Amino acid sequence: MTDAGKKGAGEAGGSKMEIRVLSYNKEEGKLSFIIKDTNPIFANTLRRIMIEEVPTMAIEDVEFSKNNSVLYDEMTAHRLGLIPLKTDLKSYNLPEKCKCKGEGCARCQLKLELKATKGSGMVYASEIKSKDPAVKPVYPKMPIVKLLKGQTLELEATAVLGKGKAHSKWSPGLVYYKHKPIIEIGNVKNPEEVVEKTHGNIFEIKNGKLEVVKDNLFKYDLAGIAEEVSKGEIKVTYDNDIIFYIESWGQLSCKEILNQAIEIFNETFDELNEEVKKLK
């Protein structure tokens, strides 16, 4: 378990909210952290902002010049839209917030091209050419369509920023949370079976006794299985601390997703505060 510091995030019932990072793997795009002295209402609000409000870049429109592959234009366009694109939030605006008012300009949209002619073979995301090198497919080996001899695929696509609440292709990742489990171990007569059924992620045997692998307790939620396997000798309850998990699809890093969500959260309540001030 990694302790990356603590910070206050407001007063709640006379105590400061405490946040502590449990693990962060930038390469795999995974982040987990624990929030103390909070409640599910705040946690779910933050979760929904991350998956619904944090913008990412995705292909929205596709214009085909040639396509005699096995997939119809509509199916190919749908697959292209679901390809995660690296996103540069500093260089692009949401169409509705752009100076062009969504009509289309270099500040709110990006053109991409794909020209593929193969004797026989798969067309991959890496073959999509972007006019902005900072915005490109996250997974180069993601397949698009297989072309047979004499088949061709040529198109121009337009990518724009969007939000997950409009379409899941703009959602930046998987975000979920759970309450921290508290495990009480009694006189377990089958410790080996408990370790096996929980895949060695929660429990281990030391000096003939069953113990909790503390570093893994926050990563896996298999403790509940142990209650049944141990015939009630293991009891699992949950306290008010909330463990958050973020798994990025790759358009943005976990840190960017979280930072953007916090900014949106603050902006939303600042706007609400200004509207309340106008009330007589």
C-alpha positions as CSV (number, residue, x, y, z in Angstrom):
1,M,0.0,0.0,0.0
2,T,1.4,3.4,-0.9
3,D,0.7,6.5,1.1
4,A,0.9,9.5,-1.2
5,G,0.0,12.1,1.4
6,K,-3.2,13.5,2.9
7,K,-5.2,16.6,2.3
8,G,-8.2,18.3,3.7
9,A,-11.2,18.6,1.4
10,G,-13.7,20.6,3.4
11,E,-15.4,20.2,6.7
12,A,-17.9,17.5,7.3
13,G,-19.5,17.1,10.7
14,G,-16.6,18.9,12.3
15,S,-13.8,16.7,10.7
16,K,-11.7,17.1,7.6
17,M,-12.2,14.7,4.7
18,E,-9.0,12.7,4.4
19,I,-7.8,11.3,1.0
20,R,-5.0,8.7,0.7
21,V,-3.7,7.1,-2.5
22,L,-3.6,3.3,-2.2
23,S,-2.1,2.4,-5.6
24,Y,-1.3,4.2,-8.9
25,N,-0.1,2.4,-12.0
26,K,0.3,5.0,-14.8
27,E,1.3,2.5,-17.4
28,E,-1.8,0.3,-16.8
29,G,-4.1,3.3,-16.2
30,K,-5.3,2.3,-12.8
31,L,-5.7,4.4,-9.7
32,S,-7.2,3.6,-6.3
33,F,-7.6,5.8,-3.3
34,I,-9.5,5.9,0.0
35,I,-11.7,8.7,1.2
36,K,-12.4,9.0,4.9
37,D,-15.2,11.0,6.6
38,T,-17.4,11.2,3.5
39,N,-20.6,9.6,2.4
40,P,-22.0,7.7,-0.7
41,I,-23.8,10.8,-2.0
42,F,-20.5,12.7,-2.5
43,A,-18.8,9.6,-3.8
44,N,-21.5,8.8,-6.4
45,T,-21.5,12.5,-7.5
46,L,-17.8,12.4,-8.1
47,R,-18.1,9.0,-9.9
48,R,-20.9,10.2,-12.2
49,I,-18.9,13.4,-13.1
50,M,-15.9,11.3,-14.1
51,I,-17.8,9.0,-16.4
52,E,-20.4,11.5,-17.7
53,E,-18.9,15.0,-17.7
54,V,-15.1,14.7,-18.2
55,P,-14.7,15.2,-22.0
56,T,-12.6,13.1,-24.4
57,M,-12.0,13.1,-28.1
58,A,-13.8,10.5,-30.3
59,I,-14.7,10.2,-34.0
60,E,-18.2,11.6,-34.6
61,D,-18.6,11.8,-38.4
62,V,-17.2,9.6,-41.2
63,E,-17.2,10.4,-44.9
64,F,-16.4,7.3,-47.0
65,S,-14.9,7.6,-50.5
66,K,-14.4,3.9,-51.0
67,N,-15.6,0.9,-49.0
68,N,-16.2,-2.5,-50.6
69,S,-15.3,-4.4,-47.4
70,V,-17.6,-6.9,-45.7
71,L,-18.8,-4.2,-43.3
72,Y,-21.3,-1.6,-44.3
73,D,-20.4,2.1,-43.9
74,E,-22.6,2.4,-40.8
75,M,-20.9,-0.6,-39.1
76,T,-17.4,0.6,-39.9
77,A,-18.3,4.2,-38.7
78,H,-19.6,2.7,-35.4
79,R,-16.3,0.8,-34.9
80,L,-14.3,3.9,-35.6
81,G,-16.2,5.9,-33.1
82,L,-15.4,3.4,-30.4
83,I,-11.6,3.6,-30.9
84,P,-10.2,5.5,-27.9
85,L,-8.2,8.5,-29.0
86,K,-5.5,10.2,-27.0
87,T,-7.0,13.5,-25.9
88,D,-5.4,16.9,-25.5
89,L,-7.9,19.0,-23.5
90,K,-5.7,22.1,-23.7
91,S,-5.9,22.3,-27.5
92,Y,-9.6,21.6,-28.1
93,N,-12.9,23.0,-27.0
94,L,-16.3,21.4,-26.6
95,P,-18.2,22.3,-29.8
96,E,-20.9,24.1,-27.7
97,K,-18.2,26.2,-26.0
98,C,-16.1,27.0,-29.0
99,K,-16.0,30.5,-30.6
100,C,-17.4,29.0,-33.8
101,K,-20.5,27.9,-31.9
102,G,-20.1,24.3,-33.0
103,E,-19.9,25.0,-36.8
104,G,-16.5,23.4,-36.9
105,C,-13.0,24.8,-36.7
106,A,-9.5,23.7,-35.8
107,R,-10.2,24.5,-32.1
108,C,-13.1,22.1,-31.8
109,Q,-12.6,19.3,-34.3
110,L,-9.9,17.2,-35.9
111,K,-9.6,15.5,-39.2
112,L,-8.3,12.0,-39.6
113,E,-7.8,9.9,-42.7
114,L,-7.6,6.2,-43.4
115,K,-6.6,4.6,-46.8
116,A,-6.2,0.9,-46.8
117,T,-5.8,-1.5,-49.8
118,K,-4.7,-5.0,-49.0
119,G,-4.4,-8.3,-50.9
120,S,-5.7,-9.9,-47.7
121,G,-5.3,-8.7,-44.2
122,M,-6.6,-6.8,-41.2
123,V,-6.8,-3.0,-41.1
124,Y,-5.7,-1.7,-37.7
125,A,-6.2,1.5,-35.8
126,S,-2.5,2.4,-36.4
127,E,-3.3,3.0,-40.0
128,I,-5.5,6.0,-39.1
129,K,-3.5,9.2,-39.9
130,S,-4.2,12.2,-37.7
131,K,-3.5,15.8,-38.6
132,D,-2.6,16.3,-34.9
133,P,0.2,13.9,-33.7
134,A,-1.0,14.4,-30.1
135,V,-4.4,12.9,-30.9
136,K,-4.1,9.3,-32.2
137,P,-5.5,5.9,-31.4
138,V,-4.6,4.6,-27.9
139,Y,-4.4,1.0,-29.0
140,P,-2.6,0.7,-32.4
141,K,-3.5,-3.0,-32.8
142,M,-7.2,-2.5,-32.4
143,P,-8.8,-4.2,-35.5
144,I,-11.2,-2.2,-37.7
145,V,-12.0,-4.6,-40.6
146,K,-10.4,-7.4,-42.6
147,L,-9.9,-6.6,-46.3
148,L,-9.8,-9.4,-48.9
149,K,-8.1,-9.3,-52.3
150,G,-9.3,-6.3,-54.3
151,Q,-11.1,-4.6,-51.4
152,T,-10.4,-1.0,-50.4
153,L,-11.3,1.3,-47.5
154,E,-10.8,5.0,-47.8
155,L,-12.4,7.6,-45.6
156,E,-12.1,10.9,-43.8
157,A,-13.2,11.1,-40.2
158,T,-14.0,14.1,-37.9
159,A,-13.2,13.8,-34.2
160,V,-14.6,16.1,-31.6
161,L,-14.7,16.5,-27.8
162,G,-17.8,15.0,-26.2
163,K,-19.1,13.8,-22.9
164,G,-20.0,10.3,-21.7
165,K,-23.6,11.3,-20.9
166,A,-24.2,11.9,-24.6
167,H,-22.5,8.6,-25.7
168,S,-20.3,6.0,-24.0
169,K,-17.6,6.5,-26.7
170,W,-16.7,9.7,-24.9
171,S,-16.5,8.2,-21.4
172,P,-12.9,8.2,-20.2
173,G,-12.9,5.0,-18.2
174,L,-14.4,2.7,-15.6
175,V,-15.0,4.3,-12.2
176,Y,-16.5,2.6,-9.2
177,Y,-16.3,2.6,-5.4
178,K,-17.1,0.5,-2.4
179,H,-16.9,0.7,1.4
180,K,-13.8,-0.6,3.1
181,P,-14.2,-4.1,4.3
182,I,-13.5,-5.1,8.0
183,I,-12.6,-8.8,8.4
184,E,-12.8,-10.7,11.7
185,I,-11.2,-14.1,11.7
186,G,-12.4,-16.7,14.1
187,N,-11.5,-20.4,14.6
188,V,-11.2,-21.3,10.9
189,K,-10.7,-25.0,10.5
190,N,-10.1,-25.0,6.7
191,P,-7.7,-22.2,6.1
192,E,-6.2,-23.8,3.0
193,E,-9.7,-23.9,1.4
194,V,-10.4,-20.3,2.3
195,V,-7.1,-19.2,0.6
196,E,-7.9,-21.3,-2.5
197,K,-11.4,-20.0,-2.9
198,T,-10.3,-16.4,-2.6
199,H,-7.4,-17.0,-5.0
200,G,-4.8,-16.0,-2.5
201,N,-5.7,-12.4,-2.9
202,I,-7.2,-11.7,0.5
203,F,-5.8,-14.3,2.9
204,E,-2.6,-16.1,3.6
205,I,-1.4,-18.7,6.2
206,K,1.3,-17.7,8.7
207,N,2.4,-20.0,11.5
208,G,-0.6,-22.2,10.8
209,K,-3.1,-19.3,11.2
210,L,-5.2,-17.5,8.6
211,E,-4.3,-13.8,8.2
212,V,-5.4,-11.0,6.0
213,V,-3.0,-9.8,3.2
214,K,-3.5,-6.2,4.1
215,D,-1.9,-4.7,0.9
216,N,-4.4,-6.7,-1.2
217,L,-7.5,-6.0,0.9
218,F,-8.2,-2.8,-1.0
219,K,-7.7,-4.3,-4.4
220,Y,-10.0,-7.3,-4.3
221,D,-13.5,-7.8,-3.0
222,L,-13.5,-11.5,-2.6
223,A,-13.7,-11.4,1.2
224,G,-17.5,-12.1,1.2
225,I,-16.8,-15.6,-0.3
226,A,-14.8,-16.5,2.8
227,E,-17.8,-16.2,5.1
228,E,-19.5,-19.1,3.4
229,V,-16.4,-21.2,2.9
230,S,-15.4,-20.8,6.6
231,K,-18.9,-21.6,7.7
232,G,-19.3,-18.3,9.5
233,E,-15.9,-18.3,11.2
234,I,-14.9,-15.3,9.1
235,K,-17.2,-12.2,9.4
236,V,-17.0,-9.3,6.9
237,T,-18.5,-5.9,7.7
238,Y,-18.0,-2.5,6.1
239,D,-17.2,0.9,7.6
240,N,-17.9,4.4,6.2
241,D,-14.5,4.8,4.5
242,I,-14.9,4.7,0.7
243,I,-12.4,3.1,-1.7
244,F,-12.4,4.6,-5.2
245,Y,-11.2,2.8,-8.3
246,I,-10.4,4.5,-11.7
247,E,-9.5,2.4,-14.7
248,S,-8.7,4.7,-17.7
249,W,-9.5,3.7,-21.3
250,G,-6.4,5.6,-22.3
251,Q,-7.7,8.9,-23.7
252,L,-6.7,10.6,-20.4
253,S,-4.6,9.5,-17.5
254,C,-6.3,8.7,-14.2
255,K,-4.8,11.9,-12.7
256,E,-6.3,14.0,-15.6
257,I,-9.7,12.3,-15.2
258,L,-9.7,13.0,-11.4
259,N,-8.4,16.6,-11.8
260,Q,-11.0,17.4,-14.5
261,A,-13.8,15.9,-12.4
262,I,-12.9,18.1,-9.4
263,E,-12.7,21.2,-11.6
264,I,-16.2,20.5,-13.0
265,F,-17.5,19.8,-9.5
266,N,-16.2,23.1,-8.2
267,E,-17.4,25.0,-11.3
268,T,-20.9,23.5,-11.0
269,F,-21.3,24.6,-7.4
270,D,-19.8,28.0,-8.1
271,E,-22.4,28.6,-10.8
272,L,-25.1,27.5,-8.4
273,N,-23.8,29.8,-5.7
274,E,-24.0,32.8,-8.1
275,E,-27.6,31.9,-9.1
276,V,-28.6,31.7,-5.4
277,K,-27.1,35.1,-4.8
278,K,-29.4,36.6,-7.4
279,L,-32.5,35.4,-5.5
280,K,-34.3,38.1,-3.6
